[in-house]
Amino acid sequence: MTFGRRNTEEIKLEETKVWVCTSPVCKCWIRDNFKSSAEPLCPICNSEMTVATKELQAISNHNNKAY
Ligand SMILES: [Zn+2]
């Protein structure tokens, strides 16, 4: 490392598995760990959803709710 300052606030992007709505008019997507069932339906328009990956900001789980 050649940087002289600490970089603790750096935004880290992570390839995240998501489900994307297959409807061409709907832009809805959800994170895989937020899906409600193994093959979720779109919560907005009830279309089927397909697996994709997005570069998303890594989020840490502050609350350890188990569900
Ligand atoms: Zn949708």
N, CA, C, O and the ligand as a Tripos MOL2 file, in Angstrom:
@<TRIPOS>MOLECULE
protein
  269   267    68     0     0
PROTEIN
NO_CHARGES

@<TRIPOS>ATOM
      1 N           0.8240   -1.1980    0.0000 N.3       1 MET1
      2 CA          0.0000    0.0000    0.0000 C.3       1 MET1
      3 C           0.8640    1.2570    0.0000 C.2       1 MET1
      4 O           1.7590    1.3960    0.8330 O.2       1 MET1
      5 N           0.6030    2.1530   -0.9140 N.am      2 THR2
      6 CA          1.3750    3.3820   -0.9860 C.3       2 THR2
      7 C           0.5540    4.5860   -0.5510 C.2       2 THR2
      8 O           1.0660    5.7050   -0.5320 O.2       2 THR2
      9 N          -0.7000    4.3800   -0.2060 N.am      3 PHE3
     10 CA         -1.5420    5.4890    0.2130 C.3       3 PHE3
     11 C          -1.2020    5.9020    1.6380 C.2       3 PHE3
     12 O          -0.9970    5.0650    2.5180 O.2       3 PHE3
     13 N          -1.1470    7.2170    1.8410 N.am      4 GLY4
     14 CA         -0.7220    7.7080    3.1480 C.3       4 GLY4
     15 C          -1.8410    7.8510    4.1530 C.2       4 GLY4
     16 O          -1.5950    8.0360    5.3440 O.2       4 GLY4
     17 N          -3.0950    7.7640    3.6670 N.am      5 ARG5
     18 CA         -4.1780    7.9400    4.6390 C.3       5 ARG5
     19 C          -5.0200    6.6790    4.7480 C.2       5 ARG5
     20 O          -5.0810    5.8500    3.8400 O.2       5 ARG5
     21 N          -5.6340    6.5790    5.8440 N.am      6 ARG6
     22 CA         -6.4860    5.4130    6.0720 C.3       6 ARG6
     23 C          -7.7940    5.5430    5.2970 C.2       6 ARG6
     24 O          -8.3620    6.6300    5.1850 O.2       6 ARG6
     25 N          -8.2410    4.4560    4.7840 N.am      7 ASN7
     26 CA         -9.4020    4.4630    3.9080 C.3       7 ASN7
     27 C         -10.5060    3.5830    4.4840 C.2       7 ASN7
     28 O         -10.8750    2.5650    3.8980 O.2       7 ASN7
     29 N         -11.0170    3.9840    5.6160 N.am      8 THR8
     30 CA        -11.9750    3.0980    6.2730 C.3       8 THR8
     31 C         -13.3760    3.2270    5.6970 C.2       8 THR8
     32 O         -14.1960    2.3230    5.8610 O.2       8 THR8
     33 N         -13.6670    4.3510    5.0150 N.am      9 GLU9
     34 CA        -15.0250    4.5640    4.5230 C.3       9 GLU9
     35 C         -15.2080    4.1000    3.0820 C.2       9 GLU9
     36 O         -16.2080    4.4260    2.4420 O.2       9 GLU9
     37 N         -14.2700    3.3630    2.5910 N.am     10 GLU10
     38 CA        -14.3310    2.9060    1.2120 C.3      10 GLU10
     39 C         -15.5720    2.0420    0.9690 C.2      10 GLU10
     40 O         -15.8660    1.1290    1.7400 O.2      10 GLU10
     41 N         -16.2820    2.3410   -0.0980 N.am     11 ILE11
     42 CA        -17.4650    1.5470   -0.4360 C.3      11 ILE11
     43 C         -17.0310    0.2950   -1.1760 C.2      11 ILE11
     44 O         -16.3600    0.3680   -2.2050 O.2      11 ILE11
     45 N         -17.4110   -0.8240   -0.6570 N.am     12 LYS12
     46 CA        -16.9900   -2.0820   -1.2280 C.3      12 LYS12
     47 C         -18.1390   -2.6950   -2.0270 C.2      12 LYS12
     48 O         -19.2250   -2.9320   -1.4980 O.2      12 LYS12
     49 N         -17.8800   -2.9440   -3.2980 N.am     13 LEU13
     50 CA        -18.9050   -3.5800   -4.1050 C.3      13 LEU13
     51 C         -18.6420   -5.0740   -4.1730 C.2      13 LEU13
     52 O         -17.5020   -5.5380   -4.2080 O.2      13 LEU13
     53 N         -19.7190   -5.7840   -4.1880 N.am     14 GLU14
     54 CA        -19.6380   -7.2210   -4.0980 C.3      14 GLU14
     55 C         -20.5880   -7.8260   -5.1230 C.2      14 GLU14
     56 O         -21.7130   -7.3490   -5.2750 O.2      14 GLU14
     57 N         -20.1640   -8.8440   -5.8130 N.am     15 GLU15
     58 CA        -21.1020   -9.5410   -6.6930 C.3      15 GLU15
     59 C         -22.1180  -10.2570   -5.8340 C.2      15 GLU15
     60 O         -21.7800  -11.1500   -5.0570 O.2      15 GLU15
     61 N         -23.3650   -9.8550   -5.9830 N.am     16 THR16
     62 CA        -24.4140  -10.3640   -5.1230 C.3      16 THR16
     63 C         -25.4570  -11.0850   -5.9580 C.2      16 THR16
     64 O         -25.8630  -10.6020   -7.0150 O.2      16 THR16
     65 N         -25.8780  -12.2210   -5.4850 N.am     17 LYS17
     66 CA        -26.9220  -12.9570   -6.1860 C.3      17 LYS17
     67 C         -28.2640  -12.2780   -5.9450 C.2      17 LYS17
     68 O         -28.6560  -12.0260   -4.8060 O.2      17 LYS17
     69 N         -28.9540  -11.9920   -7.0300 N.am     18 VAL18
     70 CA        -30.2520  -11.3330   -6.9210 C.3      18 VAL18
     71 C         -31.2640  -12.0480   -7.8150 C.2      18 VAL18
     72 O         -30.9030  -12.8490   -8.6770 O.2      18 VAL18
     73 N         -32.5220  -11.7410   -7.5880 N.am     19 TRP19
     74 CA        -33.6090  -12.2240   -8.4310 C.3      19 TRP19
     75 C         -34.2070  -11.0260   -9.1400 C.2      19 TRP19
     76 O         -34.5530  -10.0290   -8.5060 O.2      19 TRP19
     77 N         -34.3280  -11.1250  -10.4600 N.am     20 VAL20
     78 CA        -34.8000  -10.0080  -11.2650 C.3      20 VAL20
     79 C         -36.1360  -10.3930  -11.8810 C.2      20 VAL20
     80 O         -36.3080  -11.5080  -12.3740 O.2      20 VAL20
     81 N         -37.0750   -9.4640  -11.8470 N.am     21 CYS21
     82 CA        -38.3880   -9.6880  -12.4370 C.3      21 CYS21
     83 C         -38.2550   -9.8720  -13.9480 C.2      21 CYS21
     84 O         -37.5150   -9.1370  -14.6040 O.2      21 CYS21
     85 N         -38.9680  -10.8490  -14.4970 N.am     22 THR22
     86 CA        -38.8730  -11.1090  -15.9320 C.3      22 THR22
     87 C         -39.7700  -10.1940  -16.7650 C.2      22 THR22
     88 O         -39.6640  -10.1660  -17.9910 O.2      22 THR22
     89 N         -40.6370   -9.4600  -16.1080 N.am     23 SER23
     90 CA        -41.5050   -8.5570  -16.8550 C.3      23 SER23
     91 C         -40.7090   -7.3890  -17.4290 C.2      23 SER23
     92 O         -39.9490   -6.7450  -16.7050 O.2      23 SER23
     93 N         -40.8740   -7.1050  -18.7320 N.am     24 PRO24
     94 CA        -40.0920   -6.0220  -19.3600 C.3      24 PRO24
     95 C         -40.4760   -4.6390  -18.8490 C.2      24 PRO24
     96 O         -39.7180   -3.6830  -19.0100 O.2      24 PRO24
     97 N         -41.6310   -4.5330  -18.2440 N.am     25 VAL25
     98 CA        -42.0570   -3.2120  -17.7710 C.3      25 VAL25
     99 C         -41.8110   -3.0180  -16.2840 C.2      25 VAL25
    100 O         -42.1150   -1.9650  -15.7240 O.2      25 VAL25
    101 N         -41.2660   -4.0310  -15.6630 N.am     26 CYS26
    102 CA        -41.0690   -3.9650  -14.2180 C.3      26 CYS26
    103 C         -39.5720   -4.0320  -13.9250 C.2      26 CYS26
    104 O         -38.8740   -4.8900  -14.4650 O.2      26 CYS26
    105 N         -39.0820   -3.1440  -13.0850 N.am     27 LYS27
    106 CA        -37.6490   -3.0870  -12.7960 C.3      27 LYS27
    107 C         -37.3180   -3.6980  -11.4320 C.2      27 LYS27
    108 O         -36.2320   -3.4880  -10.8920 O.2      27 LYS27
    109 N         -38.2540   -4.4410  -10.9000 N.am     28 CYS28
    110 CA        -38.0770   -4.9280   -9.5430 C.3      28 CYS28
    111 C         -37.0240   -6.0310   -9.4600 C.2      28 CYS28
    112 O         -36.9270   -6.8860  -10.3400 O.2      28 CYS28
    113 N         -36.2460   -5.9940   -8.3950 N.am     29 TRP29
    114 CA        -35.3270   -7.0930   -8.1060 C.3      29 TRP29
    115 C         -35.1430   -7.1820   -6.6060 C.2      29 TRP29
    116 O         -35.3340   -6.2030   -5.8840 O.2      29 TRP29
    117 N         -34.7690   -8.3680   -6.1410 N.am     30 ILE30
    118 CA        -34.5430   -8.5440   -4.7130 C.3      30 ILE30
    119 C         -33.2520   -9.3120   -4.4890 C.2      30 ILE30
    120 O         -32.8440  -10.1080   -5.3340 O.2      30 ILE30
    121 N         -32.6280   -9.0830   -3.3840 N.am     31 ARG31
    122 CA        -31.4630   -9.8670   -3.0170 C.3      31 ARG31
    123 C         -31.8730  -11.2920   -2.7050 C.2      31 ARG31
    124 O         -32.9560  -11.5460   -2.1770 O.2      31 ARG31
    125 N         -30.9790  -12.2210   -3.0430 N.am     32 ASP32
    126 CA        -31.2890  -13.6260   -2.8240 C.3      32 ASP32
    127 C         -31.6160  -13.9070   -1.3660 C.2      32 ASP32
    128 O         -32.4970  -14.7140   -1.0710 O.2      32 ASP32
    129 N         -30.9100  -13.2460   -0.4500 N.am     33 ASN33
    130 CA        -31.1810  -13.5430    0.9620 C.3      33 ASN33
    131 C         -32.4180  -12.8200    1.4880 C.2      33 ASN33
    132 O         -32.7370  -12.9260    2.6730 O.2      33 ASN33
    133 N         -33.1250  -12.0800    0.6140 N.am     34 PHE34
    134 CA        -34.3810  -11.4750    1.0280 C.3      34 PHE34
    135 C         -35.5770  -12.1620    0.3730 C.2      34 PHE34
    136 O         -36.7200  -11.7570    0.5820 O.2      34 PHE34
    137 N         -35.3200  -13.1770   -0.4010 N.am     35 LYS35
    138 CA        -36.4260  -13.8150   -1.0990 C.3      35 LYS35
    139 C         -37.2830  -14.6030   -0.1120 C.2      35 LYS35
    140 O         -36.8060  -15.0430    0.9340 O.2      35 LYS35
    141 N         -38.5410  -14.7690   -0.4620 N.am     36 SER36
    142 CA        -39.4760  -15.3830    0.4680 C.3      36 SER36
    143 C         -39.6140  -16.8800    0.2420 C.2      36 SER36
    144 O         -40.0550  -17.6000    1.1370 O.2      36 SER36
    145 N         -39.2450  -17.3590   -0.9350 N.am     37 SER37
    146 CA        -39.3260  -18.7830   -1.2030 C.3      37 SER37
    147 C         -38.2000  -19.1680   -2.1550 C.2      37 SER37
    148 O         -37.4600  -18.3010   -2.6190 O.2      37 SER37
    149 N         -38.0630  -20.4450   -2.4470 N.am     38 ALA38
    150 CA        -36.9470  -20.9050   -3.2790 C.3      38 ALA38
    151 C         -36.9720  -20.2560   -4.6600 C.2      38 ALA38
    152 O         -35.9310  -19.8720   -5.1930 O.2      38 ALA38
    153 N         -38.1700  -20.1360   -5.2370 N.am     39 GLU39
    154 CA        -38.3000  -19.4560   -6.5190 C.3      39 GLU39
    155 C         -39.3480  -18.3670   -6.3790 C.2      39 GLU39
    156 O         -40.5320  -18.5990   -6.6240 O.2      39 GLU39
    157 N         -38.9160  -17.1920   -5.9880 N.am     40 PRO40
    158 CA        -39.8690  -16.1410   -5.6320 C.3      40 PRO40
    159 C         -40.5910  -15.5590   -6.8370 C.2      40 PRO40
    160 O         -40.1020  -15.6070   -7.9660 O.2      40 PRO40
    161 N         -41.7570  -15.0150   -6.5680 N.am     41 LEU41
    162 CA        -42.4720  -14.2300   -7.5750 C.3      41 LEU41
    163 C         -42.2630  -12.7610   -7.2440 C.2      41 LEU41
    164 O         -42.0490  -12.3860   -6.0910 O.2      41 LEU41
    165 N         -42.3290  -11.9490   -8.2780 N.am     42 CYS42
    166 CA        -42.1230  -10.5240   -8.0900 C.3      42 CYS42
    167 C         -43.1550   -9.9610   -7.1140 C.2      42 CYS42
    168 O         -44.3550  -10.1640   -7.2950 O.2      42 CYS42
    169 N         -42.6920   -9.2540   -6.0800 N.am     43 PRO43
    170 CA        -43.6290   -8.6940   -5.1080 C.3      43 PRO43
    171 C         -44.4620   -7.5570   -5.6790 C.2      43 PRO43
    172 O         -45.4790   -7.1870   -5.0920 O.2      43 PRO43
    173 N         -44.0520   -6.9950   -6.8120 N.am     44 ILE44
    174 CA        -44.7810   -5.8820   -7.4150 C.3      44 ILE44
    175 C         -45.8460   -6.3940   -8.3910 C.2      44 ILE44
    176 O         -47.0120   -6.0120   -8.2970 O.2      44 ILE44
    177 N         -45.4410   -7.2580   -9.3250 N.am     45 CYS45
    178 CA        -46.3590   -7.6290  -10.3980 C.3      45 CYS45
    179 C         -46.6120   -9.1380  -10.4790 C.2      45 CYS45
    180 O         -47.3310   -9.5940  -11.3680 O.2      45 CYS45
    181 N         -46.0290   -9.9150   -9.5610 N.am     46 ASN46
    182 CA        -46.2840  -11.3530   -9.5080 C.3      46 ASN46
    183 C         -45.7520  -12.1440  -10.6950 C.2      46 ASN46
    184 O         -46.1830  -13.2750  -10.9240 O.2      46 ASN46
    185 N         -44.8130  -11.5650  -11.4600 N.am     47 SER47
    186 CA        -44.1980  -12.3200  -12.5380 C.3      47 SER47
    187 C         -43.1430  -13.2560  -11.9670 C.2      47 SER47
    188 O         -42.7380  -13.1260  -10.8120 O.2      47 SER47
    189 N         -42.7080  -14.1940  -12.7900 N.am     48 GLU48
    190 CA        -41.5980  -15.0410  -12.3780 C.3      48 GLU48
    191 C         -40.3360  -14.2000  -12.2860 C.2      48 GLU48
    192 O         -40.2080  -13.1590  -12.9320 O.2      48 GLU48
    193 N         -39.4110  -14.6760  -11.4700 N.am     49 MET49
    194 CA        -38.1520  -13.9660  -11.3310 C.3      49 MET49
    195 C         -37.0150  -14.8820  -11.7390 C.2      49 MET49
    196 O         -37.1110  -16.1030  -11.6140 O.2      49 MET49
    197 N         -35.9350  -14.2830  -12.2280 N.am     50 THR50
    198 CA        -34.8090  -15.0520  -12.7070 C.3      50 THR50
    199 C         -33.5390  -14.6420  -11.9640 C.2      50 THR50
    200 O         -33.3890  -13.4850  -11.5680 O.2      50 THR50
    201 N         -32.6420  -15.5800  -11.7800 N.am     51 VAL51
    202 CA        -31.4160  -15.3210  -11.0240 C.3      51 VAL51
    203 C         -30.4430  -14.4880  -11.8480 C.2      51 VAL51
    204 O         -30.2620  -14.7330  -13.0410 O.2      51 VAL51
    205 N         -29.8310  -13.5240  -11.2230 N.am     52 ALA52
    206 CA        -28.8050  -12.7170  -11.8650 C.3      52 ALA52
    207 C         -27.8190  -12.2840  -10.7910 C.2      52 ALA52
    208 O         -28.0220  -12.5500   -9.6060 O.2      52 ALA52
    209 N         -26.7550  -11.6170  -11.2100 N.am     53 THR53
    210 CA        -25.8500  -11.0440  -10.2240 C.3      53 THR53
    211 C         -25.7180   -9.5560  -10.4700 C.2      53 THR53
    212 O         -25.7200   -9.1000  -11.6140 O.2      53 THR53
    213 N         -25.6050   -8.8140   -9.4030 N.am     54 LYS54
    214 CA        -25.4090   -7.3720   -9.4760 C.3      54 LYS54
    215 C         -24.2120   -6.9960   -8.6160 C.2      54 LYS54
    216 O         -23.9060   -7.6560   -7.6230 O.2      54 LYS54
    217 N         -23.5360   -5.9100   -9.0240 N.am     55 GLU55
    218 CA        -22.4950   -5.3530   -8.1690 C.3      55 GLU55
    219 C         -23.1820   -4.4470   -7.1640 C.2      55 GLU55
    220 O         -23.6330   -3.3520   -7.4990 O.2      55 GLU55
    221 N         -23.2520   -4.9140   -5.9450 N.am     56 LEU56
    222 CA        -23.9440   -4.1500   -4.9210 C.3      56 LEU56
    223 C         -22.9990   -3.8250   -3.7860 C.2      56 LEU56
    224 O         -21.9980   -4.5020   -3.5540 O.2      56 LEU56
    225 N         -23.3580   -2.7640   -3.0910 N.am     57 GLN57
    226 CA        -22.6060   -2.4040   -1.9060 C.3      57 GLN57
    227 C         -22.7700   -3.5070   -0.8720 C.2      57 GLN57
    228 O         -23.8820   -3.9420   -0.5720 O.2      57 GLN57
    229 N         -21.6590   -3.9430   -0.3420 N.am     58 ALA58
    230 CA        -21.7160   -5.0070    0.6480 C.3      58 ALA58
    231 C         -22.3970   -4.4890    1.9020 C.2      58 ALA58
    232 O         -22.0650   -3.4180    2.4090 O.2      58 ALA58
    233 N         -23.3320   -5.2470    2.3830 N.am     59 ILE59
    234 CA        -23.9960   -4.8370    3.6150 C.3      59 ILE59
    235 C         -23.6790   -5.8350    4.7040 C.2      59 ILE59
    236 O         -23.6690   -7.0470    4.4870 O.2      59 ILE59
    237 N         -23.4250   -5.3030    5.8630 N.am     60 SER60
    238 CA        -23.1690   -6.1850    6.9930 C.3      60 SER60
    239 C         -24.4440   -6.3080    7.8090 C.2      60 SER60
    240 O         -25.2000   -5.3490    7.9600 O.2      60 SER60
    241 N         -24.6600   -7.4660    8.3130 N.am     61 ASN61
    242 CA        -25.8600   -7.7140    9.0950 C.3      61 ASN61
    243 C         -25.6710   -7.2340   10.5220 C.2      61 ASN61
    244 O         -24.9790   -7.8610   11.3240 O.2      61 ASN61
    245 N         -26.3070   -6.0980   10.8220 N.am     62 HIS62
    246 CA        -26.1760   -5.5770   12.1820 C.3      62 HIS62
    247 C         -27.0500   -6.3530   13.1400 C.2      62 HIS62
    248 O         -26.6340   -6.6890   14.2480 O.2      62 HIS62
    249 N         -28.2510   -6.6310   12.7080 N.am     63 ASN63
    250 CA        -29.1500   -7.3730   13.5840 C.3      63 ASN63
    251 C         -29.1610   -8.8460   13.1930 C.2      63 ASN63
    252 O         -29.3330   -9.1920   12.0230 O.2      63 ASN63
    253 N         -28.9870   -9.6600   14.1350 N.am     64 ASN64
    254 CA        -28.8750  -11.0890   13.8780 C.3      64 ASN64
    255 C         -30.2200  -11.7890   13.9640 C.2      64 ASN64
    256 O         -30.3510  -12.8260   14.6150 O.2      64 ASN64
    257 N         -31.2000  -11.2260   13.3150 N.am     65 LYS65
    258 CA        -32.4910  -11.8950   13.2830 C.3      65 LYS65
    259 C         -32.3860  -13.1640   12.4510 C.2      65 LYS65
    260 O         -31.9340  -13.1340   11.3060 O.2      65 LYS65
    261 N         -32.7940  -14.2380   13.0170 N.am     66 ALA66
    262 CA        -32.7520  -15.5000   12.2900 C.3      66 ALA66
    263 C         -34.1320  -15.8050   11.7370 C.2      66 ALA66
    264 O         -35.0430  -16.1700   12.4790 O.2      66 ALA66
    265 N         -34.2770  -15.6540   10.4430 N.am     67 TYR67
    266 CA        -35.5280  -16.0620    9.8120 C.3      67 TYR67
    267 C         -35.3150  -16.4010    8.3730 C.2      67 TYR67
    268 O         -36.2630  -16.7680    7.6790 O.2      67 TYR67
    269 ZN        -42.2610   -7.3700  -11.4310 Zn       68 ZN68
@<TRIPOS>BOND
     1     1     2 1
     2     2     3 1
     3     3     4 2
     4     3     5 am
     5     5     6 1
     6     6     7 1
     7     7     8 2
     8     7     9 am
     9     9    10 1
    10    10    11 1
    11    11    12 2
    12    11    13 am
    13    13    14 1
    14    14    15 1
    15    15    16 2
    16    15    17 am
    17    17    18 1
    18    18    19 1
    19    19    20 2
    20    19    21 am
    21    21    22 1
    22    22    23 1
    23    23    24 2
    24    23    25 am
    25    25    26 1
    26    26    27 1
    27    27    28 2
    28    27    29 am
    29    29    30 1
    30    30    31 1
    31    31    32 2
    32    31    33 am
    33    33    34 1
    34    34    35 1
    35    35    36 2
    36    35    37 am
    37    37    38 1
    38    38    39 1
    39    39    40 2
    40    39    41 am
    41    41    42 1
    42    42    43 1
    43    43    44 2
    44    43    45 am
    45    45    46 1
    46    46    47 1
    47    47    48 2
    48    47    49 am
    49    49    50 1
    50    50    51 1
    51    51    52 2
    52    51    53 am
    53    53    54 1
    54    54    55 1
    55    55    56 2
    56    55    57 am
    57    57    58 1
    58    58    59 1
    59    59    60 2
    60    59    61 am
    61    61    62 1
    62    62    63 1
    63    63    64 2
    64    63    65 am
    65    65    66 1
    66    66    67 1
    67    67    68 2
    68    67    69 am
    69    69    70 1
    70    70    71 1
    71    71    72 2
    72    71    73 am
    73    73    74 1
    74    74    75 1
    75    75    76 2
    76    75    77 am
    77    77    78 1
    78    78    79 1
    79    79    80 2
    80    79    81 am
    81    81    82 1
    82    82    83 1
    83    83    84 2
    84    83    85 am
    85    85    86 1
    86    86    87 1
    87    87    88 2
    88    87    89 am
    89    89    90 1
    90    90    91 1
    91    91    92 2
    92    91    93 am
    93    93    94 1
    94    94    95 1
    95    95    96 2
    96    95    97 am
    97    97    98 1
    98    98    99 1
    99    99   100 2
   100    99   101 am
   101   101   102 1
   102   102   103 1
   103   103   104 2
   104   103   105 am
   105   105   106 1
   106   106   107 1
   107   107   108 2
   108   107   109 am
   109   109   110 1
   110   110   111 1
   111   111   112 2
   112   111   113 am
   113   113   114 1
   114   114   115 1
   115   115   116 2
   116   115   117 am
   117   117   118 1
   118   118   119 1
   119   119   120 2
   120   119   121 am
   121   121   122 1
   122   122   123 1
   123   123   124 2
   124   123   125 am
   125   125   126 1
   126   126   127 1
   127   127   128 2
   128   127   129 am
   129   129   130 1
   130   130   131 1
   131   131   132 2
   132   131   133 am
   133   133   134 1
   134   134   135 1
   135   135   136 2
   136   135   137 am
   137   137   138 1
   138   138   139 1
   139   139   140 2
   140   139   141 am
   141   141   142 1
   142   142   143 1
   143   143   144 2
   144   143   145 am
   145   145   146 1
   146   146   147 1
   147   147   148 2
   148   147   149 am
   149   149   150 1
   150   150   151 1
   151   151   152 2
   152   151   153 am
   153   153   154 1
   154   154   155 1
   155   155   156 2
   156   155   157 am
   157   157   158 1
   158   158   159 1
   159   159   160 2
   160   159   161 am
   161   161   162 1
   162   162   163 1
   163   163   164 2
   164   163   165 am
   165   165   166 1
   166   166   167 1
   167   167   168 2
   168   167   169 am
   169   169   170 1
   170   170   171 1
   171   171   172 2
   172   171   173 am
   173   173   174 1
   174   174   175 1
   175   175   176 2
   176   175   177 am
   177   177   178 1
   178   178   179 1
   179   179   180 2
   180   179   181 am
   181   181   182 1
   182   182   183 1
   183   183   184 2
   184   183   185 am
   185   185   186 1
   186   186   187 1
   187   187   188 2
   188   187   189 am
   189   189   190 1
   190   190   191 1
   191   191   192 2
   192   191   193 am
   193   193   194 1
   194   194   195 1
   195   195   196 2
   196   195   197 am
   197   197   198 1
   198   198   199 1
   199   199   200 2
   200   199   201 am
   201   201   202 1
   202   202   203 1
   203   203   204 2
   204   203   205 am
   205   205   206 1
   206   206   207 1
   207   207   208 2
   208   207   209 am
   209   209   210 1
   210   210   211 1
   211   211   212 2
   212   211   213 am
   213   213   214 1
   214   214   215 1
   215   215   216 2
   216   215   217 am
   217   217   218 1
   218   218   219 1
   219   219   220 2
   220   219   221 am
   221   221   222 1
   222   222   223 1
   223   223   224 2
   224   223   225 am
   225   225   226 1
   226   226   227 1
   227   227   228 2
   228   227   229 am
   229   229   230 1
   230   230   231 1
   231   231   232 2
   232   231   233 am
   233   233   234 1
   234   234   235 1
   235   235   236 2
   236   235   237 am
   237   237   238 1
   238   238   239 1
   239   239   240 2
   240   239   241 am
   241   241   242 1
   242   242   243 1
   243   243   244 2
   244   243   245 am
   245   245   246 1
   246   246   247 1
   247   247   248 2
   248   247   249 am
   249   249   250 1
   250   250   251 1
   251   251   252 2
   252   251   253 am
   253   253   254 1
   254   254   255 1
   255   255   256 2
   256   255   257 am
   257   257   258 1
   258   258   259 1
   259   259   260 2
   260   259   261 am
   261   261   262 1
   262   262   263 1
   263   263   264 2
   264   263   265 am
   265   265   266 1
   266   266   267 1
   267   267   268 2
@<TRIPOS>SUBSTRUCTURE
     1 MET1         2 RESIDUE 1 A MET
     2 THR2         6 RESIDUE 1 A THR
     3 PHE3        10 RESIDUE 1 A PHE
     4 GLY4        14 RESIDUE 1 A GLY
     5 ARG5        18 RESIDUE 1 A ARG
     6 ARG6        22 RESIDUE 1 A ARG
     7 ASN7        26 RESIDUE 1 A ASN
     8 THR8        30 RESIDUE 1 A THR
     9 GLU9        34 RESIDUE 1 A GLU
    10 GLU10       38 RESIDUE 1 A GLU
    11 ILE11       42 RESIDUE 1 A ILE
    12 LYS12       46 RESIDUE 1 A LYS
    13 LEU13       50 RESIDUE 1 A LEU
    14 GLU14       54 RESIDUE 1 A GLU
    15 GLU15       58 RESIDUE 1 A GLU
    16 THR16       62 RESIDUE 1 A THR
    17 LYS17       66 RESIDUE 1 A LYS
    18 VAL18       70 RESIDUE 1 A VAL
    19 TRP19       74 RESIDUE 1 A TRP
    20 VAL20       78 RESIDUE 1 A VAL
    21 CYS21       82 RESIDUE 1 A CYS
    22 THR22       86 RESIDUE 1 A THR
    23 SER23       90 RESIDUE 1 A SER
    24 PRO24       94 RESIDUE 1 A PRO
    25 VAL25       98 RESIDUE 1 A VAL
    26 CYS26      102 RESIDUE 1 A CYS
    27 LYS27      106 RESIDUE 1 A LYS
    28 CYS28      110 RESIDUE 1 A CYS
    29 TRP29      114 RESIDUE 1 A TRP
    30 ILE30      118 RESIDUE 1 A ILE
    31 ARG31      122 RESIDUE 1 A ARG
    32 ASP32      126 RESIDUE 1 A ASP
    33 ASN33      130 RESIDUE 1 A ASN
    34 PHE34      134 RESIDUE 1 A PHE
    35 LYS35      138 RESIDUE 1 A LYS
    36 SER36      142 RESIDUE 1 A SER
    37 SER37      146 RESIDUE 1 A SER
    38 ALA38      150 RESIDUE 1 A ALA
    39 GLU39      154 RESIDUE 1 A GLU
    40 PRO40      158 RESIDUE 1 A PRO
    41 LEU41      162 RESIDUE 1 A LEU
    42 CYS42      166 RESIDUE 1 A CYS
    43 PRO43      170 RESIDUE 1 A PRO
    44 ILE44      174 RESIDUE 1 A ILE
    45 CYS45      178 RESIDUE 1 A CYS
    46 ASN46      182 RESIDUE 1 A ASN
    47 SER47      186 RESIDUE 1 A SER
    48 GLU48      190 RESIDUE 1 A GLU
    49 MET49      194 RESIDUE 1 A MET
    50 THR50      198 RESIDUE 1 A THR
    51 VAL51      202 RESIDUE 1 A VAL
    52 ALA52      206 RESIDUE 1 A ALA
    53 THR53      210 RESIDUE 1 A THR
    54 LYS54      214 RESIDUE 1 A LYS
    55 GLU55      218 RESIDUE 1 A GLU
    56 LEU56      222 RESIDUE 1 A LEU
    57 GLN57      226 RESIDUE 1 A GLN
    58 ALA58      230 RESIDUE 1 A ALA
    59 ILE59      234 RESIDUE 1 A ILE
    60 SER60      238 RESIDUE 1 A SER
    61 ASN61      242 RESIDUE 1 A ASN
    62 HIS62      246 RESIDUE 1 A HIS
    63 ASN63      250 RESIDUE 1 A ASN
    64 ASN64      254 RESIDUE 1 A ASN
    65 LYS65      258 RESIDUE 1 A LYS
    66 ALA66      262 RESIDUE 1 A ALA
    67 TYR67      266 RESIDUE 1 A TYR
    68 ZN68       269 GROUP 0 **** ****
